[in-house]
Amino acid sequence: MSVPTADAIPAFARKYTLNCTACHTAPPQLNTFGERFLENGYQLPGTEDGGITGKKNLGDLSLDDFANYTGVRLRGNAFRTYSFKRQNPPGAESGSVQNKSELGFPEVFSLFTAGTLAKNIGFFVELESNLEESRTGIERAFITFNNIGGENIANLRIGKIDPSAALSFSTLRQQLEFIAESTNASTNAVQRAGLFPLAAAAKFYGLRNRSGTVISPYAPSLYNAVAETGIEVRGRPFGDWFMYQVGMLNGSSEGFGDSNKGKDFYGAIRFDYARSSNFSASLSGFAYLGNSNAAVFDGTRNVDVNWNRYGVAAHLRYKMFDLHGMYTLDRIKHVPSVALANFDTSASGLTVALDTHVTNSTLLSLRYDNMDAGGDLTQRTSQSFAGIQIKHYLRSNVAVYARHDHNLLRSEDGLAAARNLRDAVFAGIDVSY
């Protein structure tokens, strides 16, 4: 089987006159060429063409055509249905089964602009509006300085960055999209589990950010956060087989501000074993060291703690198969002794995903997730989910999908959020221009 030639989308493909399969196995998943394009600051791999390609010169100023650095993406669920056991529902017995179906409109709209300002200087800005979560804001915004000291020796990113973009398992490029959990607005208690790669999730119940707000155990976090503000250097000084990455961030859930003087630090290495058109493989490892980047309530006040994460990830591509996975271990340090009796300081997560073309235009995606949660012992529990999705590309930039997620562990009378969701079914659309 093979992926057919497709129209060029979105902005980068228009600029370089390429089709989408030059950089993607199936959007949004990148292939090896796409990964090198990202690492090189949105310049073709092995080149420094950012100052000239696709641009018009106006004296000392060079400009791209508008369509060459601007794109949009609309995605989300037009239909969803849940089967779950309710927790403390008004007027009903706790643990009663509820079947809930909803019609809606694709809830996530992204507007992004990206490109090159000059030779070896690139930029990326993404503005996202999420109707389900009632929020609009800048998801990512950074500038890149590339090939410092020589070709691919050091590439510098500054701004609101996503650290896992160059890992063997990229948090933001999953075929099965993030589905938010349901919470009790008055208590912040999780009512229904969220559907997200659990290796990348926060994993702790009762953990708080420095403002005192409870962090969802299903929220992307630390090295695998959607984006945090900081600075990063990465490169391949010894060739394509090895990549290093070091970075510093304000901290978990800090956004553009910084509520303390301490910074979080991370480092990663990646080994690439093959880069042929039919086969490639990579292995990555990372460590994220937090500095007063979370808080635990000790009964009277919130006390700062250090939240660390360690992980390994692997990626294997063979013809139409795309297999990737990640295991992470989280630890909370400096928990006050009075809180230790009711707080588990460690948690782990495992995610394995397979994407494969079953026809030229139809993609089958499978994902297994397991979380051994930590935190508040009255809420924490392990969970395992399996997800399956069929995604059909009407065009290279327009796809429809149907998805089913199933809880592999038996429900426990609705008393544990990780176990009360039995099944969830979704149907939606993914459009990029």
C-alpha positions in Angstrom: 0.0 0.0 0.0 1.1 3.6 -0.6 -0.1 7.1 0.3 -1.2 8.9 -2.9 0.1 12.3 -4.1 -1.7 15.0 -2.3 -2.3 18.7 -2.6 0.1 21.0 -0.8 -1.1 22.1 2.7 -0.9 24.3 4.6 1.5 27.2 4.7 4.9 25.5 4.5 3.8 23.2 1.7 2.5 26.2 -0.2 5.8 28.0 0.3 8.1 25.1 -0.8 5.7 23.7 -3.4 5.5 20.3 -1.7 2.7 17.9 -1.1 1.7 17.0 2.5 3.3 13.6 2.4 6.7 15.2 2.1 6.6 16.0 5.8 3.7 13.8 7.1 2.9 10.1 7.3 -0.7 11.3 7.9 -1.3 14.8 9.3 -0.6 15.8 12.0 2.0 13.0 12.4 5.5 14.0 11.0 7.8 11.7 9.1 11.6 11.9 9.3 11.8 14.7 6.7 9.2 16.7 8.6 11.0 16.3 11.8 14.3 17.6 10.3 12.3 20.5 8.7 11.0 21.4 12.2 14.4 21.1 13.8 16.0 23.3 11.1 13.7 26.2 12.0 11.2 25.7 9.1 14.0 25.5 6.5 14.5 22.5 4.3 16.8 20.0 5.9 20.4 20.7 5.3 19.8 24.2 4.0 19.8 27.8 5.2 17.3 29.1 2.7 15.0 31.0 5.1 16.0 34.4 3.8 15.1 33.8 0.2 12.7 30.9 -0.6 9.3 32.1 -1.5 10.0 35.7 -0.6 9.8 39.0 -2.4 12.5 41.6 -1.9 11.5 45.2 -1.1 14.8 46.9 -0.6 16.3 45.5 2.6 13.0 43.9 3.5 11.9 40.5 2.3 8.3 39.3 2.6 6.5 36.0 2.0 3.1 35.9 0.4 0.4 35.9 3.0 -0.6 32.3 2.3 3.0 31.1 2.7 3.1 31.9 6.5 -0.5 31.7 7.6 -2.8 28.7 8.1 -5.9 27.5 10.0 -7.1 24.2 11.4 -10.6 23.4 12.6 -11.1 20.1 14.4 -13.4 18.5 17.0 -16.4 16.3 17.5 -19.8 16.8 15.9 -21.2 13.9 17.9 -20.2 12.4 21.2 -21.8 9.8 23.6 -20.6 8.6 27.0 -21.6 5.7 29.2 -20.4 6.1 32.7 -21.3 5.7 36.4 -22.3 8.9 38.0 -20.7 10.2 41.2 -23.0 11.6 43.8 -25.6 12.7 41.3 -28.5 14.9 42.6 -31.7 12.8 43.0 -30.1 9.5 42.0 -28.1 6.7 43.6 -24.4 7.1 43.4 -23.0 4.7 40.9 -26.0 4.7 38.6 -25.2 4.3 34.9 -25.8 7.3 32.7 -25.8 7.3 29.0 -25.3 10.7 27.6 -25.2 11.8 23.9 -24.5 15.2 22.5 -24.5 16.9 19.1 -22.1 19.8 18.7 -19.8 21.8 16.5 -16.0 21.1 16.1 -14.8 22.8 19.1 -11.1 23.7 18.4 -10.1 26.4 16.0 -6.4 27.2 15.5 -4.9 30.1 13.6 -1.2 30.0 13.2 1.5 32.0 11.4 5.0 30.7 10.9 7.9 31.0 8.7 11.4 32.5 8.4 12.4 36.1 9.0 15.8 35.7 7.5 18.5 33.1 7.0 18.4 30.7 10.0 15.8 32.8 11.9 12.3 31.3 12.1 9.2 32.0 14.1 5.9 30.2 15.0 2.7 31.6 16.7 -0.5 29.6 17.3 -3.7 31.2 18.5 -6.3 28.6 19.6 -9.9 28.9 20.6 -11.5 25.9 22.4 -15.3 26.1 22.8 -15.4 23.0 25.0 -13.0 24.5 27.6 -14.3 28.1 27.0 -10.8 29.5 26.5 -9.0 31.4 23.8 -5.3 32.3 23.8 -1.8 31.8 22.5 -0.9 28.2 22.7 2.7 28.5 21.3 4.8 31.5 20.3 8.5 31.3 19.8 11.4 32.5 17.6 14.2 30.2 16.5 17.9 30.8 15.7 19.3 27.9 13.8 22.6 26.4 12.8 24.6 28.4 15.4 28.3 27.4 15.1 27.7 25.3 12.0 25.1 23.1 10.4 22.8 21.7 13.0 25.3 22.2 15.8 22.9 24.3 17.9 19.3 25.5 17.3 17.9 27.9 19.8 14.2 28.5 20.6 12.9 31.3 22.8 9.3 31.8 23.9 6.3 29.7 24.7 7.6 26.3 23.5 6.6 22.7 23.5 9.6 20.7 24.8 8.4 17.3 23.5 8.2 18.4 19.8 11.5 16.7 19.0 11.0 13.6 21.2 10.3 10.2 19.7 6.8 10.6 21.2 5.4 14.1 20.4 2.6 15.1 22.8 0.9 17.5 20.3 0.9 15.2 17.2 -1.5 12.5 18.3 -4.2 11.1 16.0 -6.6 10.6 18.9 -7.3 14.1 20.2 -7.4 15.2 23.8 -10.9 14.9 25.3 -11.3 17.0 28.5 -12.4 15.4 31.8 -15.6 16.4 33.7 -15.1 18.1 37.0 -17.2 19.3 39.9 -17.0 23.1 39.7 -17.4 23.6 43.5 -14.8 21.0 44.6 -12.5 20.6 41.6 -13.0 16.8 42.0 -12.7 14.8 38.8 -16.1 13.4 37.9 -15.2 11.6 34.7 -11.9 10.6 33.3 -10.3 12.6 30.6 -8.9 10.9 27.4 -5.3 11.9 26.8 -2.0 10.0 26.4 -1.7 9.1 30.1 2.1 8.9 29.9 2.0 12.7 29.2 -0.6 13.6 31.8 -0.1 15.1 35.3 -1.2 11.8 37.1 -1.6 13.2 40.6 -4.9 13.8 42.4 -4.9 16.8 44.8 -1.7 18.4 43.4 -2.0 22.2 43.0 -0.2 24.9 41.1 1.4 27.7 42.9 -1.8 29.8 42.8 -3.6 27.1 44.7 -5.7 25.7 41.8 -6.0 21.9 41.7 -4.2 20.4 38.7 -6.2 17.9 36.7 -4.5 14.5 36.7 -5.3 14.4 33.0 -3.8 17.7 32.0 -0.6 17.7 29.8 2.2 18.8 32.1 6.0 19.3 32.6 8.1 18.1 29.6 4.9 17.0 27.9 2.9 20.3 28.5 1.3 21.9 25.5 3.7 24.8 25.9 5.5 26.8 28.6 7.7 29.9 28.4 11.4 29.4 28.4 14.6 28.9 26.3 15.9 25.7 24.7 19.0 24.6 22.7 19.0 21.4 20.7 21.1 20.0 17.8 22.8 17.2 16.0 26.5 17.9 16.2 27.6 14.3 15.3 25.2 13.8 12.5 21.6 12.7 12.0 21.9 9.6 14.3 22.1 11.7 17.6 20.2 14.7 19.0 20.7 16.5 22.3 18.3 18.9 24.0 18.6 21.1 27.1 16.1 23.8 28.2 14.9 26.0 31.0 11.3 27.0 31.7 9.5 29.3 34.1 7.7 26.2 35.5 4.6 24.0 35.2 1.4 25.9 34.5 3.2 29.3 34.7 2.4 30.5 31.2 4.0 33.8 30.3 4.5 34.8 34.0 6.8 33.4 36.7 5.5 33.2 40.3 8.9 32.4 41.8 12.5 32.9 41.1 13.2 29.2 40.6 13.3 27.7 37.2 12.6 24.2 35.8 15.3 22.4 33.8 15.1 19.6 31.3 17.4 17.6 29.1 16.9 14.9 26.5 18.8 12.8 24.1 17.5 10.9 21.0 19.1 8.2 18.9 18.0 7.7 15.3 18.8 4.3 13.9 17.4 4.4 10.3 16.1 7.0 8.0 15.2 5.2 4.7 11.9 5.9 2.9 10.4 2.7 4.1 11.9 2.3 7.6 13.0 4.5 10.4 13.4 4.1 14.2 14.3 6.3 17.1 14.8 6.0 20.9 14.7 9.0 23.3 15.1 9.6 27.0 14.5 12.8 29.0 14.5 14.2 32.6 12.5 17.2 33.8 13.5 18.7 37.1 11.0 21.1 38.7 11.8 23.8 41.3 8.9 24.7 43.5 6.7 24.1 40.5 3.7 22.7 42.4 2.1 22.7 45.8 0.5 20.3 48.3 -2.1 21.3 50.9 -0.9 20.3 54.4 -4.2 20.9 56.1 -3.7 24.6 56.8 -1.8 26.0 53.8 -0.3 25.2 50.4 3.3 24.1 50.6 5.7 24.3 47.6 7.0 21.0 46.3 9.3 19.9 43.5 7.6 17.9 40.7 10.0 15.9 38.5 9.5 13.6 35.5 11.7 11.0 33.9 10.7 9.2 30.7 11.7 7.0 27.7 10.1 7.0 24.3 10.5 5.0 21.1 9.2 5.4 17.5 9.2 2.8 14.7 8.0 3.4 11.1 7.8 0.6 8.6 6.0 1.3 5.3 2.4 2.1 6.2 2.9 1.4 10.0 3.7 4.1 12.5 4.3 2.7 16.0 5.3 4.9 19.0 5.1 4.8 22.7 6.3 6.4 26.0 6.8 5.5 29.6 7.1 8.2 32.3 7.8 8.2 36.0 6.7 11.2 38.1 8.0 12.0 41.6 7.0 14.7 44.1 9.8 15.9 46.4 9.7 17.9 49.7 6.1 17.0 50.6 5.4 18.2 54.1 5.4 15.3 56.6 1.9 16.1 57.8 0.6 15.4 54.3 2.6 12.3 53.6 0.2 10.0 55.3 -2.5 10.7 52.7 -0.3 11.5 49.7 1.5 9.1 47.3 4.6 10.9 46.0 5.1 8.8 42.8 3.1 8.0 39.7 3.7 6.4 36.3 2.1 6.3 32.9 2.4 4.2 29.7 1.1 5.0 26.3 1.5 3.0 23.1 -0.1 4.0 19.8 -0.2 2.5 16.3 -1.3 4.4 13.2 -1.5 2.5 9.9 -3.0 3.1 6.4 -5.6 0.4 5.7 -6.3 2.0 2.3 -4.7 4.9 0.4 -6.9 7.4 2.2 -8.1 5.7 5.3 -6.0 5.6 8.6 -6.6 3.2 11.5 -5.3 4.3 14.8 -5.1 2.3 18.0 -3.9 3.4 21.4 -3.4 1.8 24.8 -3.0 3.9 28.0 -2.3 3.0 31.5 -1.9 5.3 34.6 -0.8 4.3 38.1 -1.9 7.6 39.6 -0.4 9.3 42.7 -1.5 12.0 45.1 -4.5 12.0 47.4 -5.0 8.4 48.5 -8.8 8.9 48.8 -9.0 9.6 45.0 -6.0 8.0 43.3 -6.4 4.7 41.5 -4.9 3.0 38.4 -6.7 3.0 35.1 -6.3 1.5 31.6 -8.0 2.6 28.4 -8.0 1.3 24.8 -8.9 3.6 21.9 -9.6 2.9 18.3 -10.2 5.5 15.5 -10.9 5.3 11.8 -9.9 8.5 10.0 -10.8 9.0 6.3 -9.1 11.7 4.3 -11.5 13.1 1.8 -8.6 15.3 0.7 -5.2 15.6 2.2 -6.4 18.5 4.3 -10.0 17.4 5.0 -10.7 14.3 7.1 -13.6 12.8 9.0 -13.3 10.3 11.8 -15.1 7.9 14.1 -13.6 7.0 17.5 -14.3 4.6 20.4 -12.6 4.6 23.8 -13.1 1.7 26.2 -12.2 1.4 29.9 -10.4 -1.9 30.3 -10.9 -1.9 34.1 -14.2 -2.7 35.7 -16.2 0.3 37.0 -16.2 0.7 40.8 -19.7 2.0 41.5 -18.8 5.4 40.2 -16.6 6.2 43.3 -13.3 6.4 41.3 -13.1 8.8 38.4 -10.5 6.7 36.7 -12.9 3.7 36.6 -16.4 5.3 36.1 -16.2 5.9 32.4 -17.2 2.7 30.6 -17.3 3.8 26.9 -17.1 6.9 24.9 -17.9 7.3 21.2 -17.0 10.3 19.0 -17.4 11.4 15.4 -15.9 14.6 14.0 -13.9 16.4 11.4 -10.3 17.7 11.0 -9.8 20.5 8.4 -6.5 22.3 7.7 -5.8 25.1 5.2 
